[in-house]
Amino acid sequence: MGSREDFGGLNVVVFGDLMQLPPVRARPVFEGLTPVIARRVFGGFGCGVNLWRLFQFFELTVNVRQQNDKDYADLLGRMRMGEMTDADEVVLRTRLIDPTGAPADLLFAAQYHLNMMAEDPLIMTLLPRVSDVLTFNNHVIERMGEESFSIDADDTQVQRKRSSKPWQLKRYSIIVTTETATAKDNKEVPTVAAGLRSNLTLCINSRVMLRRTIDRVNGLVNGLTGVLVEVKMMDGEIYQLGIRFDRTPGQIHWVPKTSAMYELSSGEVRCRRQFPVEAAFGVTCHKAQGLTLANVIMSTESMFANAQFYVSASRVTALSGLHLINLDMAKATVDEKAKEEYRRLRALN
């Protein structure tokens, strides 16, 4: 406490790959802090501060995930740096899921996913856009042969931030207004708030992913995947989800609804209550970052950010586990600033 040394005099070790996806709506770590962020987080700090430059660089060069498929590891190495060859494209085209070699659609991919689940129940489809993920998951659920159910979130108005009359704030009212997050007159309400969806469509045996950490001690953290195996109901409403998570397949964890606060652009503060999960046959590329999977189905045509192609393709341990809905080599782009930063870091050693 009270240390004037960098990072409070503590040793700080960070791990990561600059050539993968940066944080959503945030600057790459090596670009430093803007004056606006510095003031917001630290209450000052001036301008031009770059804490990243205080770190020493040590590069790990052994590819562990694809260690048993060297050819694929080499292909991914070229993809990571934006140096793919015509021969690489020929190899990737052998992984298209349509036997004719033509691009498939999400409907075809959903049925392919279900067929592959018989071989690998943990297979995951990676898509660039949230809208594609929602469509894909609905396609899979519709074809599972299970009765699906829909759960609307409850959104409660907490306060009107811009009210000039404090006694009119909702937090001082004896009447609390609760409405479903999908109400027609609720146009400004976000689809996702603090990881909680306005609406969930699920079925028994559907793959799910936790969207909020609910029990860190027992490993029930954001991003954990599993299977919905049972629900508990009271007065006609579902109040608990029984999930068998992949890390503890012999145990069913009962997940209740949780609450989170969020703010609309108007300044109104709301509280959302919903189950902290979502269907996860398919997820976005960002949510898959860090996972190791035996099989991945992926789409490239609607990719919009650097490294989405590489991150998606590198989740599998071998080329045989890669299944392409379509292939657009122009989407295999990289962040040139990240490449330049690696050149700078290597020159320091």
N, C-alpha and C positions, 0 to 999 in steps of 0.2 A: 504494500500500500504506500502511496506517496512517491513511488519511484519516478525519476525523470528520464529513465532509459527507455529506448524504443520497446514497445509492447510490455511495458511495466517491468522490464528486466527478465521476462520469461523467455524460455526457448520455445519457439513456435515452428512446427513442422507442418507443411501443407502438401497434399498430393493432388495431382490432376493432369489433364491433357489439354493443352491450349487449342489443339486441333479438333476438339469435340465441341458440343453445343455450349454456348455461353448461357448464363442465367437468363431466364425469361424477363424481358423488359429491363435489362441491366447491362452495364458496360462490361467488357472483358476485364478480368482482374488486373491485367498488366497495364491498363490505360490510366490507372490512378483515380483519385477522387476529384469530382468536380466541386467547385466552391459551394454549390447548392446542397449537394449530398453531405459535404463536410459540415456545413452549418446545421443541417437537419439531424445528423447523427451525433456530432461532437459539440455542437454549439459554438463552433468557431473554426480553428485550424487553418485559416487563411486560404490561399489558392495555390494551385500547382503542386499539391502534396501527392506523392506517389509512394505509398508504403511498400509496394511490390519491389521497388528497387533496393530495399533493405535485405531481401532474401538472398541466400547463396543458392546456386543451382547445381543439382545432381540429377543426371538423366538415367532413368531405368530403360534398358534397351531390349530386354528379353520379353518376347510375346508369349505369355503363358496360356491365354485363352485358346489360341489356335496352334499350340505347340505340336499337335499330332497331325496337322495338315499344313506343311510348310509352303506348298504352292499357294494355298489360299491366304496364308499369312503374308506372303510376299505381295499378292494382289492387293490385299487390304493396306499394306504399307504404301503402295503406290497411290491407292485411292485416297488415303489420309493426306498425302501431300499434293494431290492434284496432278499426278504424273501417270495416269492410266494410259494403256496402249490399246491398239486395235485388237490385239490378241486377248486382252482382258475382257473386252466387250464380247468377243466370241465365246469365251468361257461363261460369262454371266448369262448370255442368251440361252444356254443349255438349262438354266434353272427356271425358265418361264413355266408357269403352272398349266397353261393351256397347251395341250399336246400339239396344236397346230402352230405354236410359236407366236400366235397373235396376242395382243394385249387383252386381258380379262377385265371384267367389271366386278364391283363389290359383291353382287349377288352370286356370281360364280365363285368368288373368293370365299364367301361365307360357307357355301356347301363344301368347298375344298377343305376349309378349316375343320368343319365337322367330321369329314372323312378322315383327316389326319389325326384327330383326337383319339381315334381308336388305337393308333400307334404311339402317340405321344400326348397324353392328357394335358401337358403343360405348354403345348405349342401356343405361340402368341403372334398375333398379326399387328404389325407396326404401320401406322398411317400418319401422314404429316399434319392433317388438319382435324380439329375437334369435330367438325361437322361430319367428316368421313367416318370417324370413330363411332359416333352415335348411330349413323346409318348402318354401318357394318354390324355392330353389336345387336341392333334390332333385327337385322336379317338372320343372324345366327340363332337368336332366341326364338324367332318365328318358326325356324326349321328344326328345333330340338324336340318337338312333340310334347313339351311340358306346358302347363297352363301358366301364362305370364300374369304378372300383377304390376300395377303402377302405384307409386307412393309419392304424393305431393309433399313438399316441405311446408312447414308453417312459418310464416313471416310475421313478426310482431313489431309494430312501430314503437320505438323506445323514446325518441325525442325528435323535435324539429329544431335543428341546429341554428337556423337563422331567425327563429321567432324572437320578436322584441319584447314579448310578454311572458316572462318565466312561468307565471302561474298557469299558462296554457300548454306547457310542455306535457307530453304524454306520460313522462315519468312521475308527474305529480297528480295524474288523473286516477280516479278510483275505477275507471273503465279501461280495460286493456283490449284493444282491437287486434284480433288475430285473423289472418286470411291465408289461403293457400298461395304459395309463391307462383302459381300459374294462373291466377285470377286474370280475367281479361282486362280489367282496369288497372292492372299492375305492370304497365308496359316497360317501366324503367328498371324493374327488378332484374338483376343479373341471373343468367342461367346457372352460374357457379359463384358462390360467395364463401370465402374462407374454406374452400375445399368441399362445400356441401352443395349438392345439386338441387335445383328447384323441383326436379322430377326424376324419379328413378323407375326404370322398367327392368324387372328382373324375373327370374323363374328359378324353381328348384333345380339344382345341378348347374346353374350358370357360374361361370368364372367371375370373380369379383376382385377388386383391389381396394385396400384401405386408402382413404384420402386424407386422413388426419391421424396423428399419433394418439392412441387411446390408453396404452399401457406399456410404457417404455421398459419397465422391469421385466415383463414377460415377452418382450419383443414384438408387441403389436404396434408397429410403427407405420408411418406414411409410406405407401408403396408396396406393402406386403400383399401378396396374392393368395387366393384360396378358392374354395368352392362353397357356394351357398347350399346347405344340405337340409335346413329345417327353418321354420319360422314359428314364433309364438304370437298368439292373437288374444286380444281382450276387447270385448264389446265390438267385434267386427273389424278391429284395426290391428295391424301388425305392430308389436311393440319391441320385439327382439328378433335379430337375425342369428341363426346358428351357422357359423362358418368353420369349415375345416381348412385351416391355413396350410400352405405347402410345407412350411418349416416344422409343423407339428401335426402330421396327418392322422395321428391316432387320437386326437383330441378335438372336441367341438368347443369353440369359443362363442359365447353369447354376446352379441354386440347390440347395445341399445342406441337410441337416438342421442345426438349430442347437439349442443347449441353454440352459435358463434355470432359475433357482432359484425356488421358491415355498414358502410356508409354509401348512400346514393350521391350522385353528382349535385343534387339539390341541397345537400347538407343533412338530409334526413338520416337518422341512425336507426337501423333495424336489427332485430335478433332473428336468426334463422335456426329452426330446429329440424334436423333431418338425420337419417342414417349416414355415417361417414364412409360410405362405400360407393362404388360405381361398377357397372358391368365391365369386364376386362378380357373378353375374348380378343378384342383389339384395343390398343392404347396408342397414344401419340408417341412419336420418336423421343420426345423429351422425357416422358415418364419411363421409358425403357433404358435410359442411359445408366450404365452400371450393371445391368443384368447380364447373366450368362445363361444361354438357352441352347437346347439341342436342336430346336427347329423354330424358324421365324418365317412368316409370310410377310412380304412388304410391297408397298406401292411407291413408285418414284415420280409418277407424272405430276402430282400436285405439290411436290416439295418446293419450299420457298426460302429456305435458309441454308447457309453454308453448313456443311458437316452432317446434315440430316441423312444423306445417303450413307456416309461412312459409319455413323453411329448405328444406324439400323442394320447394315450388312455385317457389322463386326460383333453383333450380339451372339452369333452362333459359333460353335467350336470348329466347324468344318463346312466346306462348300456344300456337301450333301444335305446340310440342314437349312440351306437358303432356298426359299420358294418365292419367286417373283411374280406378282400380279401383272406387272408391266415393267418396261425398262426404257428409261430416258437418260442416256449417258450425259446429256447436258446438265443434268441436275447434280452431278457429282462435283460440286464446287467446294472450294476451301476458302478460309479467311486468310487473305494475303498478309494482313497485319499480324496475325498469329504466327505465320511462317517467318516473317521478319523478326519477331520477338525471339523465336527459337534461334535464329542466326545470331542475334545479339547475345543471348545467354550462352551459347556454345563458344562464342568468341572470348567470353570471360574466363573460361577454364583453360 
